[in-house]
Amino acid sequence: MLSNRDDAPDKLLEIAALPQVSVRFGQPASYIDPDSRYVTTADGLEFSYDQLVIATGSSPPARRWPGRAGA
């Protein structure tokens, strides 16, 4: 979930402007029904989908590997 459009990179906003794409800002999903292809948001809105991308926006912490520079 992005809290608002200000958090979104420009490339995502370009993709979100396409007519076949729907990006929901500030609306966390509370339920996903893969059989019916519906997503329900925390505030009760339902959206159907053809393809669903769940993007958490997180990144793993840097790990130190033996032999890696700086390890």
OpenMM code with the backbone's topology and positions (N, CA, C; nanometers):
from openmm import Vec3, app, unit

residues = "MET LEU SER ASN ARG ASP ASP ALA PRO ASP LYS LEU LEU GLU ILE ALA ALA LEU PRO GLN VAL SER VAL ARG PHE GLY GLN PRO ALA SER TYR ILE ASP PRO ASP SER ARG TYR VAL THR THR ALA ASP GLY LEU GLU PHE SER TYR ASP GLN LEU VAL ILE ALA THR GLY SER SER PRO PRO ALA ARG ARG TRP PRO GLY ARG ALA GLY ALA".split()
positions = [
    Vec3(0.0846, -0.1172, 0.0000),
    Vec3(0.0000, 0.0000, 0.0000),
    Vec3(0.0887, 0.1229, 0.0000),
    Vec3(0.0619, 0.2143, -0.0872),
    Vec3(0.1274, 0.3432, -0.0852),
    Vec3(0.0350, 0.4392, -0.0137),
    Vec3(0.0916, 0.5201, 0.0734),
    Vec3(0.0045, 0.6089, 0.1493),
    Vec3(-0.0591, 0.7141, 0.0593),
    Vec3(0.0124, 0.7551, -0.0441),
    Vec3(-0.0448, 0.8499, -0.1396),
    Vec3(0.0428, 0.8546, -0.2640),
    Vec3(0.0007, 0.9312, -0.3616),
    Vec3(0.0755, 0.9394, -0.4877),
    Vec3(0.2136, 1.0005, -0.4687),
    Vec3(0.2343, 1.0794, -0.3649),
    Vec3(0.3650, 1.1403, -0.3418),
    Vec3(0.4720, 1.0359, -0.3137),
    Vec3(0.4316, 0.9185, -0.2638),
    Vec3(0.5260, 0.8113, -0.2341),
    Vec3(0.5633, 0.7310, -0.3585),
    Vec3(0.4892, 0.7471, -0.4660),
    Vec3(0.5052, 0.6627, -0.5843),
    Vec3(0.6130, 0.7162, -0.6774),
    Vec3(0.6956, 0.6238, -0.7298),
    Vec3(0.7936, 0.6671, -0.8291),
    Vec3(0.7237, 0.7071, -0.9589),
    Vec3(0.7889, 0.7936, -1.0350),
    Vec3(0.7297, 0.8438, -1.1596),
    Vec3(0.6913, 0.7314, -1.2543),
    Vec3(0.7733, 0.6271, -1.2635),
    Vec3(0.7443, 0.5165, -1.3557),
    Vec3(0.6116, 0.4496, -1.3193),
    Vec3(0.5842, 0.4304, -1.1901),
    Vec3(0.4568, 0.3713, -1.1486),
    Vec3(0.3402, 0.4615, -1.1869),
    Vec3(0.3572, 0.5911, -1.1711),
    Vec3(0.2495, 0.6831, -1.2073),
    Vec3(0.2225, 0.6795, -1.3569),
    Vec3(0.3273, 0.6606, -1.4377),
    Vec3(0.3077, 0.6475, -1.5826),
    Vec3(0.2255, 0.5226, -1.6139),
    Vec3(0.2583, 0.4124, -1.5494),
    Vec3(0.1858, 0.2868, -1.5710),
    Vec3(0.0424, 0.2997, -1.5197),
    Vec3(0.0253, 0.3627, -1.4050),
    Vec3(-0.1076, 0.3784, -1.3458),
    Vec3(-0.2001, 0.4617, -1.4332),
    Vec3(-0.1439, 0.5442, -1.5201),
    Vec3(-0.2254, 0.6288, -1.6074),
    Vec3(-0.2819, 0.5519, -1.7269),
    Vec3(-0.2329, 0.4309, -1.7515),
    Vec3(-0.2842, 0.3520, -1.8628),
    Vec3(-0.4285, 0.3116, -1.8353),
    Vec3(-0.5139, 0.3089, -1.9389),
    Vec3(-0.6564, 0.2807, -1.9159),
    Vec3(-0.6844, 0.1396, -1.8636),
    Vec3(-0.5980, 0.0432, -1.8908),
    Vec3(-0.6222, -0.0939, -1.8470),
    Vec3(-0.5610, -0.1242, -1.7100),
    Vec3(-0.5040, -0.0236, -1.6444),
    Vec3(-0.4369, -0.0435, -1.5162),
    Vec3(-0.5098, 0.0335, -1.4075),
    Vec3(-0.5232, -0.0294, -1.2917),
    Vec3(-0.5837, 0.0365, -1.1767),
    Vec3(-0.4884, 0.0217, -1.0580),
    Vec3(-0.4414, 0.1332, -1.0073),
    Vec3(-0.3542, 0.1334, -0.8901),
    Vec3(-0.4313, 0.2012, -0.7779),
    Vec3(-0.4336, 0.1382, -0.6629),
    Vec3(-0.5070, 0.1926, -0.5481),
    Vec3(-0.4085, 0.2417, -0.4440),
    Vec3(-0.4094, 0.3708, -0.4189),
    Vec3(-0.3214, 0.4311, -0.3198),
    Vec3(-0.3948, 0.4432, -0.1877),
    Vec3(-0.3288, 0.4060, -0.0796),
    Vec3(-0.3860, 0.4227, 0.0533),
    Vec3(-0.5014, 0.3301, 0.0847),
    Vec3(-0.5161, 0.2225, 0.0089),
    Vec3(-0.6250, 0.1279, 0.0316),
    Vec3(-0.5658, -0.0128, 0.0486),
    Vec3(-0.5329, -0.0513, 0.1707),
    Vec3(-0.4781, -0.1855, 0.1900),
    Vec3(-0.5818, -0.2932, 0.1596),
    Vec3(-0.5369, -0.4005, 0.0998),
    Vec3(-0.6260, -0.5135, 0.0715),
    Vec3(-0.6482, -0.5921, 0.2001),
    Vec3(-0.7721, -0.6229, 0.2279),
    Vec3(-0.8027, -0.7025, 0.3468),
    Vec3(-0.8368, -0.8466, 0.3101),
    Vec3(-0.8767, -0.8689, 0.1828),
    Vec3(-0.9132, -1.0039, 0.1408),
    Vec3(-0.8934, -1.0160, -0.0101),
    Vec3(-0.8372, -1.1274, -0.0511),
    Vec3(-0.8208, -1.1571, -0.1933),
    Vec3(-0.8873, -1.2908, -0.2201),
    Vec3(-0.9793, -1.2925, -0.3162),
    Vec3(-1.0477, -1.4153, -0.3566),
    Vec3(-0.9941, -1.4553, -0.4949),
    Vec3(-0.8948, -1.5434, -0.4990),
    Vec3(-0.8350, -1.5792, -0.6277),
    Vec3(-0.9287, -1.6563, -0.7196),
    Vec3(-1.0245, -1.7295, -0.6641),
    Vec3(-1.1185, -1.8052, -0.7475),
    Vec3(-1.2140, -1.7118, -0.8223),
    Vec3(-1.2666, -1.6128, -0.7519),
    Vec3(-1.3588, -1.5160, -0.8132),
    Vec3(-1.2856, -1.3966, -0.8732),
    Vec3(-1.1567, -1.3855, -0.8434),
    Vec3(-1.0721, -1.2763, -0.8923),
    Vec3(-1.1228, -1.1401, -0.8443),
    Vec3(-1.1409, -1.1311, -0.7139),
    Vec3(-1.1817, -1.0070, -0.6489),
    Vec3(-1.0873, -0.9737, -0.5357),
    Vec3(-1.0653, -0.8455, -0.5151),
    Vec3(-0.9903, -0.7949, -0.4001),
    Vec3(-1.0846, -0.7076, -0.3211),
    Vec3(-1.0851, -0.7242, -0.1905),
    Vec3(-1.1637, -0.6382, -0.1023),
    Vec3(-1.0662, -0.5540, -0.0215),
    Vec3(-1.0912, -0.4237, -0.0172),
    Vec3(-1.0042, -0.3343, 0.0586),
    Vec3(-1.0506, -0.3270, 0.2037),
    Vec3(-0.9656, -0.2687, 0.2875),
    Vec3(-0.9968, -0.2572, 0.4300),
    Vec3(-1.1240, -0.1770, 0.4543),
    Vec3(-1.1569, -0.0856, 0.3624),
    Vec3(-1.2801, -0.0074, 0.3811),
    Vec3(-1.3998, -0.0677, 0.3088),
    Vec3(-1.3861, -0.1940, 0.2619),
    Vec3(-1.4997, -0.2676, 0.2077),
    Vec3(-1.5248, -0.2556, 0.0583),
    Vec3(-1.4404, -0.1826, -0.0145),
    Vec3(-1.4582, -0.1728, -0.1592),
    Vec3(-1.4105, -0.3011, -0.2253),
    Vec3(-1.4798, -0.3429, -0.3302),
    Vec3(-1.4409, -0.4643, -0.4026),
    Vec3(-1.4001, -0.4282, -0.5446),
    Vec3(-1.2923, -0.4924, -0.5904),
    Vec3(-1.2416, -0.4704, -0.7249),
    Vec3(-1.2151, -0.6045, -0.7901),
    Vec3(-1.2624, -0.6195, -0.9138),
    Vec3(-1.2301, -0.7398, -0.9884),
    Vec3(-1.0952, -0.7187, -1.0570),
    Vec3(-1.0317, -0.8291, -1.0956),
    Vec3(-0.9038, -0.8162, -1.1649),
    Vec3(-0.8858, -0.9292, -1.2650),
    Vec3(-0.8087, -0.8981, -1.3692),
    Vec3(-0.7647, -0.9994, -1.4649),
    Vec3(-0.6299, -1.0540, -1.4205),
    Vec3(-0.5412, -0.9624, -1.3821),
    Vec3(-0.4105, -0.9975, -1.3282),
    Vec3(-0.3883, -0.9121, -1.2048),
    Vec3(-0.3326, -0.9714, -1.1024),
    Vec3(-0.3122, -0.9004, -0.9765),
    Vec3(-0.1640, -0.9000, -0.9428),
    Vec3(-0.1125, -0.7829, -0.9129),
    Vec3(0.0255, -0.7689, -0.8674),
    Vec3(0.0204, -0.7186, -0.7242),
    Vec3(0.0839, -0.7905, -0.6356),
    Vec3(0.0925, -0.7483, -0.4964),
    Vec3(0.2343, -0.6972, -0.4760),
    Vec3(0.2477, -0.5682, -0.4617),
    Vec3(0.3789, -0.5057, -0.4480),
    Vec3(0.3917, -0.4479, -0.3076),
    Vec3(0.4784, -0.5072, -0.2295),
    Vec3(0.4926, -0.4635, -0.0917),
    Vec3(0.5826, -0.3426, -0.0772),
    Vec3(0.6724, -0.3247, -0.1731),
    Vec3(0.7626, -0.2100, -0.1660),
    Vec3(0.8759, -0.2290, -0.0681),
    Vec3(0.8862, -0.3443, -0.0103),
    Vec3(0.9935, -0.3665, 0.0857),
    Vec3(1.1171, -0.4198, 0.0149),
    Vec3(1.2284, -0.4126, 0.0822),
    Vec3(1.3505, -0.4711, 0.0300),
    Vec3(1.4227, -0.5396, 0.1454),
    Vec3(1.4898, -0.6500, 0.1159),
    Vec3(1.5557, -0.7247, 0.2228),
    Vec3(1.6767, -0.6486, 0.2749),
    Vec3(1.7135, -0.6730, 0.3999),
    Vec3(1.8332, -0.6084, 0.4529),
    Vec3(1.9566, -0.6638, 0.3821),
    Vec3(2.0590, -0.5813, 0.3731),
    Vec3(2.1847, -0.6267, 0.3124),
    Vec3(2.2454, -0.7358, 0.4006),
    Vec3(2.2888, -0.8431, 0.3372),
    Vec3(2.3487, -0.9538, 0.4131),
    Vec3(2.4970, -0.9593, 0.3836),
    Vec3(2.5702, -0.9994, 0.4803),
    Vec3(2.7138, -1.0162, 0.4632),
    Vec3(2.7423, -1.1604, 0.4271),
    Vec3(2.8003, -1.1787, 0.3101),
    Vec3(2.8334, -1.3123, 0.2619),
    Vec3(2.9855, -1.3293, 0.2675),
    Vec3(3.0330, -1.4460, 0.3101),
    Vec3(3.1772, -1.4706, 0.3102),
    Vec3(3.2350, -1.4491, 0.1710),
    Vec3(3.3447, -1.3765, 0.1638),
    Vec3(3.4078, -1.3507, 0.0357),
    Vec3(3.3564, -1.2270, -0.0347),
    Vec3(3.2490, -1.1722, 0.0117),
    Vec3(3.1929, -1.0515, -0.0491),
    Vec3(3.2674, -0.9304, 0.0048),
    Vec3(3.2952, -0.8340, -0.0811),
    Vec3(3.3638, -0.7128, -0.0376),
    Vec3(3.2872, -0.6482, 0.0764),
    Vec3(3.3579, -0.6101, 0.1818),
    Vec3(3.2944, -0.5466, 0.2958),
    Vec3(3.2372, -0.6442, 0.3968),
    Vec3(3.2506, -0.7758, 0.3713),
    Vec3(3.1956, -0.8755, 0.4629),
    Vec3(3.2888, -0.9001, 0.5797),
] * unit.nanometer
topology = app.Topology()
chain = topology.addChain("A")
for resn in residues:
    res = topology.addResidue(resn, chain)
    for name in ("N", "CA", "C"):
        topology.addAtom(name, app.Element.getBySymbol(name[0]), res)
